[in-house]
Amino acid sequence: PLNKVTTGTLEKFYAHLKADGRLTRRERFGPGLANSVIRSIHAHCRAALDKAVAEKLIRQNPAIGCKLPPKKSAEVKILTPEAMQKLLYQAQIEGFYEMFMLDLATGLRRGEVLGLQWKDIDFERGTLSVTKQVRYVKGELKIEPPKTKASNRSIILPPPILEMLAEYKKTVDSIWLFPSPVKKEDVPREPSSCRKALARILKRAGCEHVPFHAMRHTFASNAFHYGMDV
């Protein structure tokens, strides 16, 4: 009941969310929700209780003054030059060299890399068109538009990357750059398999574990370092 909700009630609720509030993907992210998610939930609670005060259902908003988990940005991890060399060497052994090299050279999101088809590459002009992404929706692999409107873009590829892709194309019998090696139908690799492959390759290469998205951050860091226009 509204008149039983106190600041303590809400703080106890947020503590539960922090400790054991995640309902999905617990094996990857742990049982608790991130601070940013909890702060967002608090904002919704506060807005709802403001409405209750305005309608004179309660005298004051118990969400005001709640102790919240601190704002903190997740540490951005990137690969050092030495780690990149080790990663790519091991990736070549395990059949992921072209995927990882392309990602480090373009900064594409994982879903965008997996959504690439050969028709997206113009070898004469040296461009790559990003028009789709691969992602899971309710347990089913879907081909969707990129994350944002700005993500629909054309990228100029460095000549060595074009040469690498031209050679790699000779070994691939699929419309996809990176087709699934296990499914009979012509479909792209699954995002989760690439995440697991990266973790395995990093471990075998003797490198610190980083998420797949770290390759996108590494590209941005390197681009900035070498003076690429923002």
N, C-alpha and C positions, 0 to 999 in steps of 0.2 A: 504493500500500500504506500501511496505517496507520502503520507504523513509519518511513515516509519523509516523513510530513507534519510540517512544522516551522512555527514562528511566521512565518518568512520565506515559506514556501509560501502560507500564508493571506493575508499582507499583499500578496503579489504578485497573488493571485487577486482581492482586493478592489480593488487598483489597476486591474486589467483591467476589472472591473465599472464602476468610476468612469469610465474612459476610453471603453469600447466594449462595455458589457454589455447594452444595451437591445436586445431582440429585436423589439419591435413599436412602432409610432407614432414612429419615429425622426425623421420629417420634422417632427413637432410638438414633441417634447420633447428632441431631440438624441440622440447615440449612447450617452451614459453614463447610469447609474442614479443616482437621488437618494441623498443621504447616508442618509436615513432607511431606504431600502430596503436599502442595504448593511449598515447596523447591524442590521437585522432578519435578514438572511441570516447575519451573524456570530453572532447569538443562536442560530440553529438549528444552526450548525456547533459552537458551544461546547457546546450541550446534547448533541449526538450524540457528541462526543468525551469529555464527562463520562461518558457511558454506557460508552464504550470503556475508560476508566480503571477504572470500577466493575467491569467484567468482566475486568480485568487483561489486556486486549489491548495496552495501552500503559501506560507508567509514569506519564506526566504529560500534562496537557492542553495542547497547543501553542496553543490559542486564547486561553489566559490571557496577558494582556500584549500582545496585538496592538494595533498602532496603527490607530485607526479614524478615518474622516472625522468631523469635528465635528458635534455636534447643532446644527442651525440651522433655524429656522422660516422658511418662505418669506414674503417681504414681502407683506403684505396690501394690495392696491391698491384704492382707491375713486375715484369720480368727484367732482371738485369741483363746486360749484353752476354755475360757468361752463361746465365740460365737459358737465354734464348738459343745459344749455340748448342748447349747440352740437350735442350728440348727437341730442337729440329733434327739433331743427329739421331736421337732415339726414335723420333717420329718417323724418320726415313726407314728405319729397321722395321717398324710396326705398321707401315702403310698409311700414315696420317700426315706425311710431310707436306703434300700439296695443300691440304686443308688448313693446317696450322700456318704455313708460310703465307698463304693468301690472306688469312685473317690478320696476321701481324703486319701485312703490307697495306691493308685497307681499313682496318678497324671495324669490320662488319660485326653485327650481333650474331650470335650463334644461329638463331633461327633464319637470319638472312643468308648466311653462308650455306646452310643446308637447303634453302629454297632456290639456289642458283641452278639455272638450266643453261645448256650450251648456247641456246639462242640469245641469252642475255649478254654474251660476250661478242663484241665486234673486234675481231683480230686486226682488221685493216685500220680502223680508227684508234684502236688501243683503249677501248672503253668497256666498262662493265655497268650494266643497268640493274639497279636494285628495285624490284617491283613486287616482291612477295616474301613471305617468311613461313617457316614450318614451326608449328607449335602444337602442344597437346591441349585439347579442349574436352573436358569430361572424359579423359582416358582415351580419346580418339585423336589420331594424327590428322591435323588440318593444314591446308595451304591457304594462307590468308594474306591480305595486304600488310605492308610493313606497319610497325608500331605507331608511327605518326605520319602526317602528310609530308612533312619535311624528309621523312625517311625514304620516300620515293626519289631516287637520285641517280645520277650518272657519275661514275668514278673513272678517272684516268689511271690506267695501270702502268707501272714502270715496265720498261722493255724486258728486264730479266723475268718478271712475273708472267708476262705474255709468252715468253719463250718456254717457261716452265709449264704453263697451261697447255700450250700447243703440243708439247711432248706427252704430257699427261693424257690429253684427249685421245691419243692413239691407243691407250690402254683401257678406255672406258666404253662400254657398249650400253649406253643409257642416255636418255634426254637430260638426266640430272648430272651435275658435276660430281656429286658424292652420293651415289645410289646405295640403297641398302644391300649389304652383302649376304643377308639371310633370307629375305623375302623373295618369292618367285615373281611377283608383279613388280613393275618398274616404278619404285617409290624411293624417296630420299631416305637417307639414314635417319635414325631416331635421335632426337636431341639428348636423351638420357644416355645413350650408348657413347656419344661423343664426350659427354661430361666424364663418364667413367673411364674412357680411354685416356683422356688428358690426365686424370688423377694417376692412372697406372703408369703412363709414360713419364710423368714428372718423378714419380717414386723410383722408377728404374734408372732414370737419368741422374738421380741423386740431388734433385732440386726441391726447394720448398714448395709445398702444395699451394696453388692459387686456383681460384675459380676460372671457368672458361672466359668469363667477361674480362678477366685481367688482361687478355690479349688485346682487347679493344682499348683498355686504359694504356697498355704499353705502346700501342700505335700512336695514341694521342700524345703521350709523353715524348716519344721519339720525334714526332712531327714538330712539336713545339721546340724541342731541343735543336733541331736542324733548321729552324726558321720558316717552316711552312705557314702560309697565310691562314689565319683562323677561319 
